[in-house]
Amino acid sequence: MAEGLIQPRPNTVEMEDLGMEYVCDLLSRSLFQRSHNDKSRLQMHELINDLAKSVAGDTCFRMEDIVEDHRDKGSLAKRARHSSWLAGKYDGIEKFEFVSNLRHLRTFLHLMLPSSGNCYMSRDVPFQLLQKLRNLRALSFRAYCITELPHSIRNLKHLRYLDLSETLIRSMPESITTLYNLQTLLLEKCFHLKNLPSTFGNLVNLRHLNIQGAIHLEGMHMQIGKLTGLRTLSNMVVGKDSCSGIKELGSLRHLRGTLCISRLENVTKSKEAEHANLNSNPQITSLSLEWSEDIDESEDRASELEVLEKLKPHESLKELTIRYYGGAKFPTWLSCPSFPYLVFLTIENCEMCTSLPPVGQLPSLKMLSIGGMNNVKDVGDLDFCGDHDVSKTFRSLEILSFEHMTRWKKWNSSELEFPKLRELSLRSCPKLEGNVPNHLPLLTKVQIYGCEELLISLSNFPDLCEVEIEGSKGVVGGSMVEFNSLEIRSLSENSRFKSQTEGFDMQAGLKKVEDLTIFMCEEWTYLWSTDMRSLSHFPFLRHLRIDRCPKLVSLVSEEVEERLQQGGPLMLTQIEIKNCIALECLPKAMMYNNTCLKLIRIVNCDSLEHIARGQLPPTLERIMVSKCKNMKIFLEDDDANAASLLEYLEIYDCPSLELLTSSGELPATLKSLYIGSCPKLESIATSLQQNSFLERIDVSFCEKLKSLPQGIHSLSSLAQIYIGRCQCFEFPWYQESLIPANLRVLQILECEKMLALPDGVHNLASLQQLTIENCQVVVCFPENNVLTSLTSLEMSQIQFTHDILKWGLENLTSLIKLEIGGCQHQSFPEMRLPSSLISLSISEFPELQHLSSLGFRKLESLEELFISNCGKFTSFPKGGLPLKKLVKLHINKCEKLKSFPNNGLPRSLLQLFIFNCPILEERCKKDGGQERRKISHVPCVKFHTNL
């Protein structure tokens, strides 16, 4: 439409319908195809796209093509009509310099990756481009954090499509109402927008206005009624003027699709609502009628019923939502015969109503959601289903949801039938008593949360139904039922499942469960005992999760334990147990008579003293244990390597842990070891000579750990070592040959007793990352070091054997990231730095006063510069920062810094953070100030000062 490719046909088809017809025709001819990720979107096959690009020639181009394809800029400048670009997180003025020369450009739209989020654009982009691109018909700045539009937008006389959705725009210039050709204006999720221009009614050709999510918009102007060509109006926000403006809807006879009318409390006269004339518009298929949530309780809301009565929609309506309505009852038009095509009905937070509308006879109703009806106590057959035969109610209903019904006590559902119901959800109905409906033959999913008085009979649910239950009075059975997935949560009054009839067999009822969750069953001491049969009778159980069962001593009783040892193998793959403070052990039979167990996770089980005795389950690959206060030894074993496949071991916050294994050896198959916050642990093993698969060692907050085990030099797979905050730790390496030859990452943080790195560290040709922080280490880089692979070097708060200027950092030819902290230099960097650097961080230089241009001269690749905690730092190099690729500059806690270089900051800069620099921040925020002009081209500028 914006390009004029769809020409209206007089008195016949709407342009929008004609355009959809064209799109469907192209889809049927395979020029378009539906996206695999989102069926509502279309995409073009690569071959068709290549053909289209070939035919379009220089009339269409992506901005990225200019660089990638080396296209002729001269030809593009003459012939280009349509352009797009891929939005970056930070887009500066340099990105758009070429576009400003395309005087004949008609389309300028951007594409966004699904995970892009909000993007930042230099303020100069819209202010400069819109003065030059005067032939634009379609323009988008969607999701860019721009706060204003220039008045020069009035020059875009041909503009028909403008998308400002998800921007930070606060108000729109009055000049935008001179765009008489504008057809589509999108302001979706403009959370900061408060008002539309006063002459908004001048946009006489406007067909689509989307202000959905513009939550601070104070109202619609009375001139909205002049826009008689509107086809789409997402929201009608009723203002507080003497005339509410809702009657303006009566003039908008072509509205179609979805309409939301909000702030209806501002309509005080039912006659105004009647003039909206909703009943005469069959093209509105989805309608939301909303009052505000925060209306003063002292307000008289008696008139709301009269207003709602007059807002009766056309019988062709398919979706209806009513929110925060304050009347005592629902309007007469919300009855069964009125809307034969209604499919979705939502009623929320209508707290003054004491009964529900009679909607049971709506023939097409598929989804019904009721929530926040706190004055409803009974849901009966007559008021909910109407005066008709209850056996014929809800014959099309597939999804039924009740939420936050705090006073609801009775549901007279014994005679109700829901022949097609697939999903049932009951949430936060704390007083609801009795049971759920009996006749649910097609039910596939049940969710019941926070219904403390509800007694749930599993026999009401069909076979293979997915069930989730939390916070209910109890769960009972009544017949043979089968479930694939079952969640039992918060059974406050039942020690375990109970049966309605003597013949109930829980073994049969749950024999097909694959995923079982038990949550907050406070009286349970065993999950399986004699009356629950044996765990071996659950052949399909794969995942078992138990949480907050404080009296649970073991998963199975002693009787069941014996049966398990005699029975066939189990098929469990995952066991997760959390917050079971009485748990003493895991059943031996469950651990060893299991051919599929891959993962065990134990959290906050205070009584647990060990995970296993003898050996680990033969198929186990991952174990994670944390917050087990009394666990002294992880594994009581004779031979840690016996039939074990363990690859990942994580133990965290176990204050009593003294040994990992009684044998002193770790499983030979182990690849990753993570130990943290185990203050009594002195050693992770006596030797690692058999652990040839070990790839990573990560140990932190283990105050008594003294060293790494012997044999570490022989571990050819060991690539990463991290030691952090281990006060007694020292390296046992005294010879070059004792260093793992393939080590890639070495990180040592806050180890007070560590005085030196191993001598051979400088000869590790494979080392890529070296981090030493807050240690007493004396660091020396000899001239003949061979750290040619080092890409990241972080050195902070350590002791240097000689001046940093003599380190020879320029010889680290692969170095990309350099962080240096805790030096006494007044100027930095006064030595040559590697030209490969991309990120440079300078921190905690208490005497640093200025940056030297000497070290920056050859940093042609530097993109990030961080300066922090330099209290005496006052100035940048006089000639500016010679960094042509700098995109990120962060300055923190440089209290005396007053200004940027006289010639400003690099044009390439996209992100500028100024934190805790009060003088500089004040000068940058001053309107018209020199420092503000220096940063006007930067897309993202953020300030923050801790007072």
Secondary structure, DSSP 8 states (H G I E B T S, - for coil): -TTS-S---TTS--HHHHHHHHHHHHHHTTSSEE-SS-TTSEE--HHHHHHHHHHHGGGEEEHHHHHHS---HHHHHHH--EEEEE--SEE-GGGGTTGGG-TT--EEEEE--TT--SBEE-THHHHHHHHH-TT-SEEE-TTB------GGGGG-TT--EEE-TT----B--GGGGG-TT--EEE-TT-TT--B--TTGGG-TT--EEE-TT-TT-----GGGGG-TT-SEESEEE--SSSS-SGGGGGG-TT--EEEEEE-GGG---HHHHHHT-GGG-TTEEEEEEE--TT--TTS--THHHHHHHHT---TT--EEEEES---SS--TTSSGGG-TT--EEEEE--TT-SS----TT-TT--EEEEE--TT--EE-HHHHH-SS-GGGTTSS--EEEEE--TT--EE--TT-B-TT--EEEEES-TT--S---SB-TT--EEEEES-TT-EEEGGGS-TT-EEEEES-SEEEE-S----SEEEEE--SS-SS-EESSTT--HHHHTTT-SEEEEE--TT-SEEE-GGG--GGG-TT--EEEEE--TT--EEE-HHHHHHHHHS--B---EEEEES-TT-----HHHHHSBSS--EEEEES-TT---SEEE---TT--EEEEE--TT--EEEEES-TTTT----EEEEES-TT--EEETTS---TT--EEEEES-TT---S-SB-TT-TT--EEEEES-TT-----BTGGG-TT--EEEEES-TT------SGGGS-TT--EEEEES-TT-----GGGGG-TT--EEEEESS--EE---TT---TT--EEEEES-EESS-GGGS-GGG-TT--EEEEES---SEE--S---TT--EEEEE--TT--EE-SGGGTT-TT--EEEEES-TT--B--TT----TT--EEEEES-TT-----TT-S-TT--EEEEES-HHHHHHHHSTT-HHHHHTTT-SEEEEE---
